[in-house]
């Protein structure tokens, strides 16, 4: 990525702190070793030394990583040591803001080739600390006004979709994992290549009324015969329902789409638990409907992956 114009000229320390340093980063043990190296307060120096040591790793996890304590909060807690920071140590202490990748959520034909849309969830959650934790990039994007400038670039995604419009596409995209599939659906609809027989989307979120991203648009696609939609709203009933449960519920239909019609499977979204749970649900489809052994089902999915018929894009 080319260096942005605003970094190609001398900057004040305030500008660097505002635009370049990640002030919401979670400090590593190295940060505490730096604080210990400049501290002249015995109590703080000893504590920083402990938190930066191998023996103090569990204490570091409990103090810093698990509650998601930011670098600024750490400097506030160790304010006597922070007062001894030099410019050189500050540049060692603070990490730079890292680029964030977001899947394009709009089709180029629909947007005229001159604009694009992103689907970004604003990150905010609570830990044991008083102040809520807020995602740096998502909250910044949410604060922008129309006409503001955003620096970025476009790179190719990893998904590869077949040109044959008759090949069924089974898309698993809970939460913001919907983004690449919305882009695909918009483009296929614009090119008259979408149908409910070939476009199957499994979407999941907590609440239909709060988290159903692009819900009206997806329901319109269903009404117009361009999409078959399966939704899992995990908190709208006592028993939690996720996309893997919907896959199991429609196992026989999915088996036909994959085996008889040569369908492709795409998984997009959080890399935490969802991909393994979805993969497990498809293994069950192969076992319960196709009669495969558990090991055989795993191998069939691996073979689909090798041939591009199973693709995963998670973060």
C-alpha positions in Angstrom: 0.0 0.0 0.0 1.4 3.4 -0.9 2.3 5.6 2.1 -0.7 8.0 2.6 0.0 11.7 1.9 -0.4 12.7 5.5 2.6 10.5 6.5 4.9 12.0 3.9 5.6 15.2 5.8 6.8 16.1 9.3 4.2 15.4 11.9 3.7 16.6 15.5 3.6 14.0 18.3 -0.1 14.7 18.7 -0.7 13.9 15.0 1.2 10.7 15.3 -0.7 9.7 18.5 -4.0 10.5 16.8 -3.4 9.0 13.4 -0.6 6.5 13.6 -0.4 4.8 17.0 -3.0 2.3 18.1 -3.9 3.7 21.5 -6.4 0.9 22.1 -3.9 -1.9 21.5 -3.5 -4.6 24.2 0.0 -4.4 25.7 2.3 -7.3 25.3 4.8 -8.4 28.0 7.4 -6.4 26.1 5.6 -3.2 26.9 6.0 -3.9 30.6 9.7 -4.5 30.1 10.0 -1.1 28.5 8.2 0.6 31.4 10.5 -1.2 33.8 13.5 0.0 32.0 12.6 3.7 32.4 10.8 3.6 35.7 12.3 5.2 38.8 9.5 4.2 41.1 10.5 1.0 42.9 7.0 -0.4 43.4 6.0 0.2 39.7 9.4 -1.0 38.4 9.1 -4.3 40.4 5.6 -4.9 39.2 6.4 -4.2 35.5 9.4 -6.5 35.8 7.2 -9.2 37.2 4.5 -8.7 34.5 7.2 -8.9 31.7 8.8 -12.1 33.0 8.0 -15.7 32.1 7.1 -16.5 35.7 4.6 -13.6 35.6 2.8 -14.6 32.4 -0.4 -15.7 34.2 -0.5 -12.3 36.1 0.0 -10.5 32.8 -2.9 -12.4 31.3 -5.2 -11.7 34.2 -4.2 -8.0 34.3 -3.9 -7.2 30.6 -5.2 -9.7 28.1 -8.3 -11.2 29.7 -10.0 -8.0 30.7 -8.7 -6.4 27.4 -6.9 -3.5 29.2 -5.6 -1.0 26.7 -2.1 0.5 26.5 -3.5 3.9 27.7 -5.1 2.3 30.7 -1.9 0.6 31.6 0.0 3.9 31.3 -2.6 5.4 33.6 -2.1 2.6 36.2 1.7 3.0 36.0 1.6 6.8 35.7 4.9 7.3 37.5 6.7 5.1 35.1 4.8 6.6 32.1 6.1 10.1 33.1 9.6 8.9 32.4 8.9 7.9 28.8 11.2 9.3 26.1 10.4 9.8 22.5 12.5 6.8 21.6 10.8 4.5 24.1 7.4 5.8 23.1 7.9 4.7 19.5 8.9 1.3 20.9 6.0 1.2 23.3 3.1 2.0 20.9 2.2 -0.2 18.0 1.0 1.2 14.8 -2.6 1.0 13.7 -2.8 -2.1 11.5 -4.9 -2.2 8.3 -8.3 -3.9 8.6 -9.7 -6.1 5.9 -13.4 -6.0 5.1 -15.2 -8.0 2.4 -16.9 -5.9 -0.2 -20.7 -6.3 0.3 -22.0 -4.9 -2.9 -22.0 -6.0 -6.6 -20.0 -3.9 -9.0 -22.8 -3.7 -11.6 -25.4 -2.5 -9.1 -23.0 0.2 -7.8 -22.0 1.3 -11.3 -18.4 0.3 -10.8 -17.6 3.5 -9.0 -18.7 2.7 -5.5 -18.7 -0.1 -3.0 -20.4 -1.0 0.3 -19.0 -2.6 3.4 -20.9 -4.6 6.1 -19.2 -3.7 9.4 -20.4 -4.6 12.8 -19.6 -1.9 15.4 -17.6 -3.7 18.1 -18.6 -2.8 21.7 -18.6 -5.2 24.6 -17.9 -5.3 28.3 -15.3 -7.1 30.4 -14.6 -6.8 34.1 -13.4 -3.2 33.6 -15.8 -0.3 34.1 -15.5 1.2 30.6 -16.8 -0.9 27.6 -14.3 -2.1 25.1 -14.8 -0.6 21.7 -13.3 -1.7 18.4 -11.0 0.9 17.0 -11.7 0.6 13.2 -15.4 -0.2 13.4 -16.2 2.7 15.8 -14.1 5.1 13.7 -16.0 4.1 10.6 -19.3 4.5 12.3 -18.3 8.1 13.4 -17.6 9.3 9.8 -19.8 11.7 8.0 -20.7 11.7 4.3 -17.8 13.1 2.3 -15.1 12.1 4.8 -11.9 10.5 3.3 -11.0 6.9 4.1 -7.6 5.5 2.9 -7.7 2.0 1.6 -7.1 -0.3 -1.3 -8.8 -3.3 -2.9 -7.4 -6.7 -3.1 -8.9 -9.9 -4.5 -10.8 -12.1 -2.3 -10.2 -15.8 -1.9 -13.6 -17.2 -3.0 -13.8 -18.5 -6.5 -17.4 -19.0 -7.8 -18.3 -21.1 -10.9 -19.3 -19.4 -14.1 -22.0 -22.0 -14.7 -25.2 -20.5 -13.3 -26.8 -24.0 -13.0 -24.3 -25.1 -10.3 -25.9 -24.7 -6.9 -24.2 -22.4 -4.4 -24.6 -23.2 -0.7 -23.5 -20.1 1.2 -23.0 -20.1 5.0 -22.6 -16.5 6.2 -23.7 -15.7 9.7 -23.2 -12.1 11.0 -21.0 -10.0 8.8 -20.0 -13.2 7.0 -23.0 -12.3 4.8 -20.9 -9.6 3.0 -19.3 -11.5 0.2 -22.5 -13.4 -0.5 -24.5 -10.2 -0.7 -22.0 -9.0 -3.2 -22.3 -12.2 -5.2 -26.1 -12.2 -5.1 -26.4 -8.6 -6.2 -24.1 -9.3 -9.2 -25.9 -12.5 -10.2 -29.3 -10.9 -10.0 -28.0 -8.0 -12.1 -26.8 -10.6 -14.7 -30.0 -12.6 -14.5 -28.0 -15.6 -13.1 -29.7 -16.1 -9.8 -32.5 -18.4 -8.9 -33.9 -20.0 -5.7 -32.9 -23.4 -7.1 -29.2 -22.5 -7.3 -28.6 -19.8 -4.6 -29.0 -21.1 -1.0 -28.0 -18.8 1.9 -27.7 -19.8 5.5 -27.7 -16.7 7.7 -27.4 -16.4 11.4 -27.5 -13.8 14.1 -28.8 -13.3 17.6 -32.0 -11.4 17.1 -34.1 -11.0 14.0 -35.2 -7.5 15.0 -31.7 -6.3 15.9 -29.1 -8.1 13.9 -30.7 -9.3 10.7 -28.3 -7.6 8.3 -29.8 -6.5 5.0 -32.9 -8.5 6.1 -35.4 -6.6 3.9 -33.2 -7.0 0.8 -32.7 -10.7 1.4 -36.4 -11.3 1.9 -37.1 -9.4 -1.4 -34.6 -11.7 -3.1 -36.6 -14.6 -1.8 -40.0 -13.1 -2.9 -38.6 -12.5 -6.4 -37.4 -16.1 -6.7 -33.7 -15.3 -6.7 -32.8 -17.0 -3.3 -33.6 -19.7 -0.9 -32.9 -18.4 2.6 -32.4 -20.3 5.8 -32.2 -18.2 9.0 -31.0 -19.0 12.5 -31.8 -16.4 15.1 -30.1 -17.8 18.1 -31.6 -15.8 20.9 -35.2 -15.4 19.6 -36.2 -18.6 21.5 -35.2 -20.5 24.6 -33.1 -23.1 22.7 -30.2 -21.5 20.9 -30.3 -22.2 17.2 -27.2 -21.7 15.0 -26.5 -22.1 11.3 -25.2 -25.6 11.9 -28.6 -26.6 13.3 -30.3 -25.3 10.1 -27.8 -27.4 8.0 -28.8 -30.5 9.9 -32.5 -29.6 9.6 -32.1 -29.5 5.8 -29.7 -32.4 5.5 -31.5 -34.3 2.8 -32.0 -31.3 0.5 -28.3 -30.3 0.9 -27.2 -33.8 0.2 -29.0 -33.7 -3.1 -27.6 -30.3 -4.0 -24.0 -31.4 -3.3 -24.0 -34.9 -4.6 -26.6 -35.0 -7.3 -26.3 -31.4 -8.6 -22.6 -30.8 -8.0 -23.2 -27.9 -5.6 -20.4 -25.8 -4.1 -20.2 -24.9 -0.4 -18.8 -21.5 0.9 -18.3 -20.6 4.5 -17.7 -17.0 5.6 -17.5 -15.3 9.0 -15.9 -15.6 12.4 -13.0 -18.0 12.6 -13.7 -18.8 16.3 -16.1 -21.8 16.4 -18.4 -21.4 13.5 -16.3 -23.0 10.7 -15.6 -26.2 12.7 -19.3 -26.4 13.8 -20.5 -26.0 10.2 -18.0 -28.5 8.9 -19.2 -30.9 11.5 -22.8 -30.4 10.4 -21.9 -31.2 6.8 -20.0 -34.3 8.0 -23.2 -35.4 9.7 -25.1 -34.9 6.4 -22.7 -37.2 4.6 -23.0 -39.8 7.4 -26.8 -39.7 8.0 -28.0 -39.1 4.5 -25.2 -40.5 2.4 -24.3 -43.4 4.6 -20.6 -42.6 4.8 -18.5 -43.5 7.8 -17.3 -40.6 10.0 -13.8 -40.9 8.6 -15.2 -41.2 5.1 -17.3 -38.0 5.5 -14.2 -36.1 6.6 -12.3 -37.3 3.5 -15.2 -36.4 1.2 -15.1 -32.8 2.6 -11.4 -32.7 2.2 -11.7 -33.8 -1.4 -14.3 -31.1 -2.0 -11.9 -28.6 -0.5 -9.0 -29.8 -2.8 -11.2 -29.4 -5.9 -12.6 -26.0 -4.9 -16.1 -27.2 -4.1 -15.7 -26.3 -0.4 -14.1 -22.9 0.3 -13.7 -21.1 3.6 -13.0 -17.4 4.2 -12.9 -16.5 7.9 -11.3 -13.9 10.2 
